Amino acid sequence: MVYSATHLANGHRRHSEQLASHGIVQSSASQAAIVWKEFDGTNTSIPLQRSLDNGLSWSATNKIATDTGTADYPFLLSHKDNLYLSWYSENRRYQLLKVDQ
């Protein structure tokens, strides 16, 4: 699995006006997921990409959380077959969100 600040896992380039940081990967069996924090000058968001085939292909990027205040880095947790986002933001405080399959 390859990830860089310039190219997302599926090869798409992120917009240059968005600042992406601190990618977190969670994997188990043949599945993997990556989240990172993006800031566009106004909003902080947490995009997600998933792979169900050992990283050979990746889903489209899906923003799973957004806030207008300051925010901490995201973390991914898994329990059994469930994936969760652990994230603290200024306006919404601590959140533990189940990530849909």
C-alpha positions as CSV (number, residue, x, y, z in Angstrom):
1,M,0.0,0.0,0.0
2,V,1.4,3.4,-1.0
3,Y,0.3,6.8,0.3
4,S,1.8,10.2,0.0
5,A,0.8,13.7,0.8
6,T,0.4,14.5,-2.9
7,H,-1.3,11.3,-4.3
8,L,-4.1,9.5,-2.6
9,A,-4.2,5.7,-2.6
10,N,-6.3,5.4,-5.8
11,G,-3.9,7.7,-7.7
12,H,-6.1,10.8,-7.7
13,R,-4.3,14.0,-6.9
14,R,-5.7,16.1,-4.0
15,H,-6.5,19.7,-4.6
16,S,-3.5,22.0,-4.1
17,E,-5.5,24.4,-1.9
18,Q,-6.3,21.6,0.6
19,L,-3.7,20.8,3.3
20,A,-3.7,17.0,4.1
21,S,-1.8,15.6,7.0
22,H,-1.3,12.6,9.3
23,G,-2.6,9.6,7.3
24,I,-3.7,6.7,9.5
25,V,-4.1,3.1,8.1
26,Q,-6.1,0.3,9.6
27,S,-5.9,-3.2,8.1
28,S,-7.1,-6.7,8.7
29,A,-7.2,-9.8,6.5
30,S,-7.6,-8.4,2.9
31,Q,-9.2,-5.1,3.9
32,A,-7.5,-1.8,4.5
33,A,-8.7,1.8,5.2
34,I,-6.9,5.1,5.4
35,V,-8.1,8.4,6.9
36,W,-6.4,11.7,7.1
37,K,-7.1,15.3,8.2
38,E,-7.7,18.0,5.5
39,F,-8.0,21.7,6.0
40,D,-9.3,23.9,3.2
41,G,-8.9,27.3,4.9
42,T,-12.3,27.1,6.5
43,N,-13.3,23.6,7.3
44,T,-11.5,20.6,8.7
45,S,-12.6,17.3,7.2
46,I,-11.7,13.6,7.5
47,P,-11.6,11.8,4.2
48,L,-11.6,8.0,4.0
49,Q,-10.6,5.5,1.3
50,R,-11.0,1.7,1.5
51,S,-9.6,-1.3,-0.2
52,L,-11.2,-4.8,0.0
53,D,-8.5,-6.5,-2.1
54,N,-5.2,-6.2,-0.3
55,G,-4.7,-2.6,-1.6
56,L,-4.9,-3.5,-5.3
57,S,-7.9,-1.1,-5.8
58,W,-9.3,1.7,-3.6
59,S,-12.7,3.3,-3.2
60,A,-13.4,6.9,-4.1
61,T,-12.6,9.3,-1.4
62,N,-15.5,9.8,1.0
63,K,-15.6,12.6,3.7
64,I,-16.8,10.9,6.8
65,A,-16.6,13.9,9.2
66,T,-16.4,17.7,8.9
67,D,-16.1,20.6,11.4
68,T,-15.5,24.4,11.1
69,G,-13.4,24.5,14.3
70,T,-10.0,23.3,15.1
71,A,-9.6,19.5,15.3
72,D,-7.2,16.8,16.4
73,Y,-5.8,14.1,14.1
74,P,-8.1,11.1,13.3
75,F,-7.6,7.5,14.4
76,L,-9.1,4.3,13.0
77,L,-10.1,1.5,15.3
78,S,-11.6,-1.9,14.5
79,H,-13.6,-4.4,16.5
80,K,-14.6,-7.6,14.9
81,D,-15.8,-6.6,11.4
82,N,-16.6,-3.0,12.4
83,L,-14.5,0.1,11.6
84,Y,-14.6,3.2,13.8
85,L,-13.3,6.8,13.5
86,S,-12.0,8.3,16.8
87,W,-11.8,12.1,16.5
88,Y,-12.0,15.2,18.6
89,S,-13.1,18.5,17.2
90,E,-13.6,21.9,18.8
91,N,-17.3,22.1,18.0
92,R,-18.4,18.5,18.3
93,R,-16.0,17.4,21.0
94,Y,-15.0,13.7,21.1
95,Q,-16.7,11.4,18.6
96,L,-16.5,7.7,18.1
97,L,-18.2,7.1,14.8
98,K,-19.0,3.8,13.2
99,V,-17.8,3.8,9.6
100,D,-20.3,2.3,7.1
101,Q,-19.1,-0.6,5.0
